[in-house]
Amino acid sequence: MQTDVIVQINREMSPFQRQKLETTPFKWLLCLEEPLQVSNVVVRELVSRWSSIDLCFRIREYLVPFSVFDVCLYLGLGVVAEEVNFEHCAPGVVNKLFHDNDITVNTILAKLRDITVNREENVDDFCRLYILLAFCTFYFPRSSRTITTVPFACLDNLDNLYIYNWGAAVYGFLVLSLNRLLSCTITRKTMLPCKCLDASHYCR
């Protein structure tokens, strides 16, 4: 999770860009003034207590459920809307901004800063890039350098972002990551090769 890049852009954006982002489901990110700190020790402890069957954390004799409503509460995302499809990540308007170049965190930052400097550039393009950056560094972070598996087309119409169930999308990603990390932990304990992919940087 690289929230430091989001904090940097928050400090550089114009009032018009901020105003547009405040109309989206991801407006909470604008409140980030300092990077979020994630403890690997805490992550390992949570993974060790995770039950992939009950979708809860085992704390002594108690089961602490983890639900989509927890994600909605803490991240301010909606839960009743259309499902976000990650199986078919079709290119969208935002992809055209990269002219067939690889989409990475660095190339997104470069595009964002170019639009920030040139204040009269399209505000909608800035918002699309900002949300794309948030997807790959905060909501759906992955270990791969090139960004390919995010719902690009959902960013085509910024006014329609609320029709998607982002709370369930983030929750599903978190559960999948916890399951993979747990599997990786069990694999390491049994001395078998670890096949945990997207969350492998936590398995140390």
Backbone as JSON, one array per atom type, in Angstrom:
{
  "sequence": "MQTDVIVQINREMSPFQRQKLETTPFKWLLCLEEPLQVSNVVVRELVSRWSSIDLCFRIREYLVPFSVFDVCLYLGLGVVAEEVNFEHCAPGVVNKLFHDNDITVNTILAKLRDITVNREENVDDFCRLYILLAFCTFYFPRSSRTITTVPFACLDNLDNLYIYNWGAAVYGFLVLSLNRLLSCTITRKTMLPCKCLDASHYCR",
  "N": [[0.84, -1.19, 0.0], [0.7, 2.09, -1.01], [0.25, 4.83, 0.1], [1.56, 7.2, 0.28], [1.99, 8.38, -2.21], [-0.52, 9.22, -2.91], [-1.0, 11.15, -0.98], [0.9, 13.03, -1.77], [-0.14, 13.91, -4.26], [-2.55, 14.94, -3.38], [-1.7, 17.26, -2.17], [-0.89, 18.76, -4.28], [-2.92, 19.19, -6.14], [-5.44, 21.18, -7.86], [-8.05, 23.5, -6.74], [-10.33, 23.1, -8.37], [-9.98, 20.51, -9.33], [-10.05, 19.08, -6.94], [-12.64, 19.67, -6.13], [-14.17, 18.32, -8.07], [-13.44, 15.65, -7.54], [-14.57, 15.33, -5.06], [-17.16, 14.71, -5.6], [-17.27, 12.07, -6.08], [-17.34, 8.5, -5.15], [-14.96, 8.12, -3.84], [-14.06, 10.18, -2.31], [-13.14, 10.32, 0.29], [-10.41, 9.85, 0.3], [-9.25, 12.28, -0.13], [-8.92, 13.38, 2.31], [-6.6, 12.44, 3.33], [-3.7, 13.37, 4.8], [-1.29, 12.57, 5.68], [0.83, 9.74, 5.04], [-0.58, 6.46, 5.4], [0.28, 4.16, 7.93], [1.22, 0.84, 7.91], [1.5, -2.0, 9.81], [3.59, -4.72, 9.49], [3.83, -6.71, 11.37], [1.36, -6.7, 12.69], [-0.26, -7.37, 10.52], [0.63, -9.98, 9.96], [-0.18, -11.23, 12.33], [-2.96, -10.95, 12.21], [-3.48, -12.44, 9.91], [-2.72, -14.98, 10.78], [-4.78, -15.52, 12.5], [-7.0, -15.62, 10.95], [-10.0, -17.0, 9.63], [-10.83, -18.67, 6.88], [-13.11, -20.01, 6.27], [-15.18, -19.26, 8.04], [-15.02, -16.56, 7.68], [-13.9, -14.72, 9.52], [-12.05, -13.46, 12.39], [-10.17, -15.26, 14.72], [-10.09, -14.74, 18.02], [-8.81, -15.66, 20.89], [-11.31, -17.38, 22.55], [-13.24, -16.31, 21.02], [-15.05, -15.39, 18.04], [-14.5, -13.01, 15.69], [-16.31, -11.38, 13.46], [-15.73, -10.42, 10.04], [-16.98, -8.26, 7.81], [-18.57, -6.99, 4.78], [-19.72, -4.64, 5.54], [-18.01, -3.56, 7.39], [-15.92, -2.63, 5.81], [-17.3, -0.7, 4.33], [-17.99, 1.07, 6.37], [-15.5, 2.03, 7.36], [-14.21, 3.0, 5.08], [-16.01, 4.53, 3.78], [-17.51, 3.68, 1.58], [-20.11, 2.68, -0.73], [-22.57, -0.01, -0.6], [-24.74, -1.12, -1.86], [-25.33, -1.7, -4.98], [-24.35, -2.02, -8.47], [-22.41, -4.88, -9.36], [-18.85, -4.87, -9.45], [-16.91, -5.79, -12.13], [-14.18, -7.78, -12.31], [-13.25, -9.73, -13.87], [-13.3, -9.22, -16.57], [-11.5, -6.88, -17.55], [-11.86, -4.44, -19.34], [-10.3, -2.06, -21.55], [-10.45, 1.51, -21.06], [-11.41, 5.0, -21.28], [-9.34, 6.17, -19.81], [-7.11, 4.6, -20.4], [-6.3, 5.43, -22.91], [-4.85, 7.69, -22.45], [-2.27, 6.93, -22.05], [-1.17, 6.1, -24.38], [-0.57, 3.46, -25.41], [1.6, 2.81, -23.82], [3.13, 1.17, -20.96], [1.12, 0.94, -18.06], [1.85, 2.12, -15.02], [2.55, 2.83, -11.53], [4.36, 4.96, -11.52], [4.09, 6.06, -14.13], [1.45, 6.88, -14.04], [1.61, 8.84, -12.04], [3.26, 10.67, -13.34], [1.59, 11.54, -15.44], [-0.48, 12.69, -13.93], [0.85, 14.81, -12.67], [1.55, 16.32, -14.85], [-0.92, 17.19, -15.75], [-1.63, 18.62, -13.5], [0.2, 20.71, -13.48], [-0.43, 21.96, -15.91], [-3.01, 23.68, -15.69], [-5.37, 24.02, -17.18], [-5.96, 21.71, -18.39], [-8.02, 18.79, -19.0], [-10.24, 18.32, -16.4], [-11.68, 16.05, -15.78], [-10.08, 13.97, -16.79], [-7.92, 14.16, -15.05], [-9.18, 13.34, -12.66], [-9.89, 10.72, -13.32], [-7.34, 9.56, -13.55], [-6.39, 9.95, -10.95], [-8.14, 8.37, -9.42], [-7.56, 5.91, -10.57], [-4.92, 5.66, -9.72], [-5.43, 5.42, -6.99], [-6.8, 3.0, -7.0], [-4.72, 1.14, -7.61], [-2.85, 1.51, -5.61], [-4.06, 1.62, -3.15], [-6.88, 0.68, -2.8], [-6.99, -1.74, -4.33], [-4.34, -3.02, -4.18], [-1.45, -4.49, -5.74], [1.31, -6.75, -6.25], [2.54, -6.73, -8.7], [4.28, -4.84, -11.22], [3.27, -3.61, -13.57], [0.06, -2.34, -14.33], [-2.85, -4.0, -14.85], [-5.15, -5.38, -14.14], [-7.51, -3.91, -13.23], [-10.7, -2.24, -12.96], [-10.88, -0.52, -15.54], [-12.75, 0.58, -17.41], [-14.86, 1.4, -15.86], [-14.27, 3.93, -15.11], [-14.88, 5.61, -17.13], [-17.25, 7.19, -17.24], [-17.54, 9.48, -14.93], [-19.66, 10.41, -13.46], [-21.2, 8.22, -13.1], [-20.06, 6.59, -11.21], [-21.15, 5.93, -8.77], [-22.93, 3.91, -9.25], [-21.77, 1.53, -8.95], [-20.79, -1.23, -6.86], [-18.61, -0.58, -4.81], [-17.8, -1.04, -2.21], [-18.27, -3.81, -1.76], [-16.52, -4.76, -3.69], [-13.95, -4.02, -2.76], [-14.0, -5.36, -0.32], [-14.19, -8.05, -1.2], [-11.71, -8.26, -2.46], [-9.99, -7.95, -0.27], [-10.66, -10.2, 1.31], [-9.92, -12.26, -0.44], [-7.16, -11.74, -0.54], [-6.44, -12.17, 2.15], [-7.03, -14.91, 2.35], [-5.16, -15.93, 0.53], [-2.76, -15.17, 1.73], [-2.94, -16.59, 4.12], [-2.89, -19.19, 3.1], [-0.33, -19.12, 2.02], [1.16, -18.85, 4.36], [0.63, -21.29, 5.66], [1.73, -23.0, 3.79], [4.44, -22.33, 3.95], [4.98, -23.21, 6.53], [4.77, -25.92, 6.2], [6.91, -26.39, 4.67], [6.73, -26.28, 1.89], [6.9, -25.12, -1.55], [6.14, -21.69, -1.84], [3.27, -20.33, -3.27], [1.92, -18.0, -3.23], [0.85, -15.09, -4.72], [-0.02, -12.16, -5.31], [0.08, -11.11, -2.73], [2.55, -11.76, -1.77], [4.68, -10.26, -0.79], [4.27, -9.87, 1.86], [4.85, -12.2, 3.04], [7.13, -12.95, 4.84]],
  "CA": [[0.0, 0.0, 0.0], [1.56, 3.26, -1.19], [-0.58, 6.02, 0.26], [2.39, 8.41, 0.21], [1.82, 9.03, -3.52], [-1.83, 9.87, -2.87], [-0.79, 12.34, -0.17], [1.63, 13.99, -2.6], [-1.05, 14.49, -5.25], [-3.53, 15.75, -2.63], [-1.1, 18.56, -1.87], [-0.57, 19.47, -5.52], [-4.08, 19.39, -7.02], [-6.1, 22.48, -7.85], [-9.39, 23.48, -6.13], [-11.3, 22.55, -9.31], [-9.78, 19.06, -9.34], [-10.54, 18.59, -5.65], [-14.1, 19.8, -6.13], [-14.71, 17.24, -8.88], [-13.23, 14.38, -6.83], [-15.49, 15.29, -3.92], [-18.45, 14.21, -6.07], [-17.11, 10.63, -6.36], [-17.36, 7.65, -3.96], [-13.62, 8.0, -3.27], [-13.71, 11.5, -1.78], [-12.46, 10.17, 1.58], [-8.96, 9.89, 0.11], [-8.8, 13.68, -0.1], [-8.63, 13.72, 3.71], [-5.28, 11.93, 3.69], [-2.66, 14.4, 4.88], [-0.06, 11.84, 5.95], [0.72, 8.34, 4.59], [-1.02, 5.48, 6.38], [1.31, 3.22, 8.33], [0.74, -0.53, 8.06], [2.47, -2.83, 10.53], [3.68, -6.1, 9.02], [3.62, -7.58, 12.53], [-0.08, -6.79, 12.88], [-0.8, -8.1, 9.37], [0.94, -11.41, 10.17], [-1.01, -11.72, 13.43], [-4.33, -11.06, 11.7], [-3.52, -13.57, 8.98], [-2.64, -16.21, 11.56], [-6.05, -15.71, 13.2], [-8.07, -15.56, 9.96], [-10.69, -18.22, 9.25], [-11.35, -18.5, 5.52], [-14.42, -20.65, 6.21], [-16.15, -18.43, 8.77], [-14.78, -15.15, 7.34], [-13.77, -13.99, 10.79], [-10.77, -13.6, 13.08], [-10.29, -16.01, 15.98], [-9.41, -14.08, 19.14], [-9.06, -16.56, 22.01], [-12.48, -18.23, 22.3], [-14.22, -15.52, 20.29], [-14.97, -15.22, 16.6], [-14.8, -11.62, 15.35], [-16.64, -11.4, 12.03], [-15.27, -9.35, 9.15], [-18.0, -8.21, 6.77], [-18.5, -5.89, 3.82], [-20.14, -3.42, 6.21], [-16.81, -3.0, 8.03], [-15.23, -1.88, 4.76], [-18.11, 0.48, 4.02], [-17.92, 1.98, 7.52], [-14.18, 2.64, 7.49], [-13.75, 3.64, 3.85], [-17.06, 5.38, 3.25], [-17.96, 3.19, 0.28], [-21.45, 2.12, -0.77], [-22.63, -1.48, -0.64], [-25.89, -1.55, -2.64], [-25.18, -1.19, -6.35], [-23.96, -3.02, -9.46], [-21.13, -5.55, -9.09], [-17.68, -4.48, -10.24], [-16.42, -6.98, -12.81], [-12.73, -7.83, -12.46], [-12.91, -10.81, -14.79], [-13.12, -8.65, -17.91], [-11.03, -5.51, -17.34], [-11.75, -3.83, -20.66], [-9.7, -0.72, -21.55], [-11.4, 2.61, -21.06], [-10.9, 6.31, -21.68], [-8.08, 6.46, -19.12], [-6.02, 3.89, -21.07], [-5.86, 6.19, -24.08], [-3.93, 8.74, -22.02], [-0.93, 6.37, -21.97], [-0.69, 5.86, -25.75], [-0.03, 2.09, -25.51], [2.7, 2.59, -22.89], [2.75, 0.45, -19.75], [0.51, 1.73, -16.98], [2.48, 1.83, -13.74], [2.38, 3.92, -10.57], [5.2, 6.09, -11.95], [3.53, 6.71, -15.31], [0.23, 7.57, -13.59], [2.06, 10.05, -11.34], [3.76, 11.62, -14.34], [0.43, 12.11, -16.1], [-1.18, 13.53, -12.97], [1.61, 16.04, -12.45], [1.48, 17.1, -16.09], [-2.22, 17.85, -15.75], [-1.63, 19.56, -12.38], [0.95, 21.9, -13.91], [-1.24, 22.6, -16.94], [-4.29, 23.77, -14.99], [-6.52, 24.05, -18.07], [-6.19, 20.37, -18.92], [-9.31, 18.22, -18.64], [-10.36, 17.94, -15.0], [-12.17, 14.67, -15.72], [-8.92, 13.08, -16.98], [-7.18, 14.17, -13.78], [-9.92, 12.53, -11.7], [-9.74, 9.32, -13.73], [-5.98, 9.14, -13.2], [-6.28, 9.93, -9.49], [-8.84, 7.18, -8.93], [-6.75, 4.77, -11.02], [-3.8, 5.59, -8.77], [-5.99, 4.91, -5.74], [-7.08, 1.58, -7.2], [-3.53, 0.27, -7.62], [-1.99, 1.73, -4.44], [-4.8, 1.59, -1.89], [-8.05, -0.19, -2.77], [-6.69, -3.07, -4.9], [-2.88, -3.06, -4.43], [-0.87, -5.76, -6.17], [2.78, -6.73, -6.26], [3.05, -6.58, -10.06], [4.65, -3.47, -11.56], [2.34, -3.11, -14.58], [-1.33, -2.39, -13.88], [-3.69, -4.55, -15.91], [-6.39, -6.0, -13.64], [-8.41, -3.01, -12.52], [-11.85, -1.94, -13.83], [-10.62, 0.74, -16.25], [-13.93, 1.12, -18.09], [-15.75, 2.03, -14.87], [-13.87, 5.33, -14.94], [-15.26, 6.38, -18.33], [-18.25, 8.18, -16.84], [-17.33, 9.75, -13.51], [-20.96, 10.63, -12.81], [-21.82, 6.91, -12.86], [-19.27, 5.78, -10.29], [-21.98, 5.49, -7.65], [-23.77, 2.76, -9.6], [-20.99, 0.31, -8.7], [-20.68, -1.66, -5.47], [-17.18, -0.52, -4.49], [-17.59, -1.65, -0.89], [-18.17, -5.26, -1.95], [-15.32, -5.04, -4.49], [-12.79, -3.94, -1.87], [-14.14, -6.47, 0.64], [-13.83, -9.28, -1.88], [-10.26, -8.25, -2.67], [-9.35, -8.18, 1.04], [-10.86, -11.6, 1.69], [-9.06, -13.06, -1.32], [-5.78, -11.53, -0.11], [-6.27, -12.87, 3.43], [-7.0, -16.35, 2.06], [-3.88, -16.26, -0.12], [-1.72, -15.03, 2.73], [-3.08, -17.73, 5.03], [-2.39, -20.35, 2.36], [1.12, -18.96, 1.93], [1.71, -19.12, 5.7], [0.54, -22.73, 5.89], [2.69, -23.61, 2.88], [5.78, -22.12, 4.51], [5.13, -24.05, 7.71], [4.93, -27.31, 5.76], [8.15, -26.41, 3.89], [6.44, -26.44, 0.48], [7.11, -23.86, -2.27], [5.07, -20.72, -1.67], [2.7, -19.89, -4.54], [1.14, -16.8, -2.99], [1.32, -14.14, -5.72], [-0.21, -10.72, -5.12], [0.38, -10.7, -1.37], [3.76, -12.48, -1.36], [5.65, -9.41, -0.13], [4.03, -9.91, 3.3], [5.21, -13.54, 3.55], [8.55, -12.94, 5.17]],
  "C": [[0.88, 1.24, 0.0], [0.76, 4.56, -1.07], [0.24, 7.31, 0.23], [2.21, 9.13, -1.12], [0.47, 9.75, -3.59], [-1.73, 11.18, -2.08], [-0.09, 13.43, -0.98], [0.69, 14.69, -3.59], [-2.11, 15.35, -4.56], [-3.0, 17.16, -2.38], [-0.9, 19.42, -3.12], [-1.79, 19.83, -6.37], [-4.71, 20.77, -6.84], [-7.46, 22.37, -7.15], [-10.45, 22.87, -7.05], [-11.21, 21.03, -9.36], [-10.31, 18.44, -8.06], [-12.07, 18.6, -5.62], [-14.76, 18.67, -6.93], [-14.58, 15.9, -8.17], [-14.17, 14.23, -5.64], [-16.88, 14.79, -4.31], [-18.41, 12.7, -6.34], [-17.17, 9.82, -5.06], [-16.02, 7.59, -3.22], [-13.13, 9.31, -2.64], [-12.98, 11.42, -0.44], [-10.95, 10.28, 1.44], [-8.4, 11.31, 0.16], [-8.46, 14.13, 1.32], [-7.26, 13.25, 4.15], [-4.25, 13.05, 3.64], [-1.29, 13.79, 5.15], [-0.24, 10.4, 5.49], [0.26, 7.43, 5.72], [0.12, 4.5, 6.67], [0.7, 1.85, 8.57], [1.83, -1.37, 8.69], [2.45, -4.25, 9.98], [3.44, -7.1, 10.15], [2.13, -7.78, 12.77], [-0.72, -7.59, 11.76], [-0.57, -9.6, 9.55], [0.04, -12.0, 11.26], [-2.45, -11.9, 12.98], [-4.47, -12.25, 10.76], [-3.52, -14.9, 9.74], [-3.95, -16.53, 12.28], [-7.25, -15.72, 12.24], [-8.67, -16.93, 9.68], [-11.34, -18.0, 7.89], [-12.74, -19.12, 5.36], [-15.49, -19.77, 6.85], [-16.06, -16.95, 8.44], [-14.75, -14.29, 8.6], [-12.36, -14.21, 11.34], [-11.02, -14.3, 14.41], [-9.43, -15.32, 17.04], [-9.76, -14.84, 20.41], [-10.27, -17.43, 21.7], [-13.56, -17.52, 21.49], [-13.96, -15.54, 18.79], [-15.41, -13.8, 16.28], [-15.06, -11.55, 13.85], [-16.06, -10.19, 11.29], [-16.21, -9.33, 7.96], [-17.8, -7.02, 5.85], [-18.9, -4.57, 4.48], [-18.99, -2.77, 6.97], [-16.05, -2.14, 7.03], [-15.98, -0.59, 4.45], [-18.01, 1.52, 5.13], [-16.6, 2.73, 7.55], [-13.73, 3.4, 6.25], [-14.82, 4.52, 3.21], [-17.57, 4.97, 1.89], [-19.36, 2.6, 0.37], [-21.43, 0.61, -0.9], [-23.79, -1.98, -1.49], [-25.8, -0.93, -4.03], [-24.75, -2.35, -7.26], [-22.57, -3.59, -9.15], [-20.03, -5.04, -10.02], [-17.06, -5.74, -10.82], [-14.91, -6.9, -13.02], [-12.3, -8.9, -13.45], [-12.62, -10.28, -16.19], [-12.78, -7.17, -17.75], [-10.78, -4.84, -18.69], [-11.1, -2.44, -20.56], [-10.79, 0.34, -21.59], [-10.75, 3.9, -21.53], [-9.52, 6.58, -21.07], [-6.9, 5.76, -19.78], [-5.44, 4.67, -22.23], [-4.86, 7.29, -23.71], [-2.48, 8.26, -22.02], [-0.36, 5.97, -23.33], [0.05, 4.52, -25.89], [1.21, 1.85, -24.66], [2.21, 1.81, -21.68], [2.15, 1.4, -18.72], [1.1, 1.26, -15.66], [2.19, 2.99, -12.79], [3.15, 5.15, -11.03], [4.62, 6.81, -13.17], [2.22, 7.43, -14.97], [0.61, 8.88, -12.9], [2.54, 11.11, -12.32], [2.61, 12.31, -15.07], [-0.33, 13.06, -15.19], [-0.47, 14.86, -12.78], [1.6, 16.92, -13.68], [0.16, 17.87, -16.14], [-2.3, 18.88, -14.63], [-0.92, 20.85, -12.77], [0.14, 22.68, -14.94], [-2.7, 22.66, -16.46], [-5.5, 23.68, -15.9], [-6.77, 22.7, -18.74], [-7.53, 19.85, -18.39], [-9.34, 17.74, -17.19], [-10.83, 16.49, -14.86], [-11.02, 13.67, -15.89], [-8.09, 13.01, -15.7], [-7.87, 13.25, -12.77], [-9.82, 11.05, -12.04], [-8.37, 8.78, -13.33], [-5.82, 9.02, -11.69], [-6.95, 8.68, -8.93], [-8.11, 5.91, -9.36], [-5.56, 4.57, -10.1], [-4.27, 5.01, -7.44], [-6.31, 3.42, -5.84], [-5.83, 0.73, -6.98], [-2.62, 0.48, -6.4], [-2.72, 1.58, -3.11], [-5.94, 0.57, -1.89], [-7.76, -1.61, -3.25], [-5.19, -3.19, -5.19], [-2.4, -4.45, -4.82], [0.65, -5.61, -6.23], [3.35, -6.53, -7.66], [3.29, -5.11, -10.39], [3.63, -2.86, -12.54], [0.9, -3.34, -14.13], [-2.21, -2.86, -15.03], [-5.06, -5.01, -15.4], [-7.15, -5.05, -12.71], [-9.55, -2.64, -13.47], [-11.73, -0.58, -14.52], [-11.9, 1.39, -16.78], [-14.91, 1.78, -17.12], [-15.45, 3.51, -14.69], [-14.28, 6.2, -16.13], [-16.22, 7.51, -17.98], [-18.16, 8.4, -15.33], [-18.64, 9.94, -12.76], [-21.66, 9.31, -12.49], [-21.06, 6.05, -11.86], [-20.1, 5.23, -9.13], [-22.86, 4.29, -7.99], [-23.05, 1.45, -9.32], [-20.83, 0.05, -7.2], [-19.2, -1.73, -5.07], [-16.87, -1.14, -3.13], [-17.4, -3.15, -1.0], [-16.92, -5.62, -2.74], [-14.08, -5.03, -3.61], [-12.82, -5.07, -0.85], [-13.72, -7.79, 0.01], [-12.33, -9.39, -2.11], [-9.52, -8.54, -1.36], [-9.48, -9.63, 1.48], [-9.98, -12.52, 0.86], [-7.59, -12.95, -0.89], [-5.5, -12.24, 1.21], [-6.19, -14.37, 3.22], [-5.67, -16.76, 1.44], [-2.73, -16.17, 0.88], [-1.75, -16.18, 3.72], [-2.54, -18.99, 4.36], [-0.88, -20.31, 2.26], [1.79, -19.29, 3.26], [1.73, -20.61, 5.99], [1.57, -23.46, 5.03], [4.11, -23.49, 3.42], [6.02, -23.03, 5.71], [5.34, -25.51, 7.34], [6.13, -27.48, 4.83], [7.91, -26.7, 2.42], [6.67, -25.11, -0.22], [5.9, -22.94, -2.13], [4.58, -20.23, -3.03], [1.81, -18.68, -4.36], [1.68, -15.68, -3.87], [1.19, -12.69, -5.27], [0.18, -10.25, -3.72], [1.7, -11.27, -0.87], [4.75, -11.59, -0.62], [5.42, -9.35, 1.37], [4.56, -11.21, 3.9], [6.7, -13.63, 3.8], [8.73, -13.26, 6.65]]
}
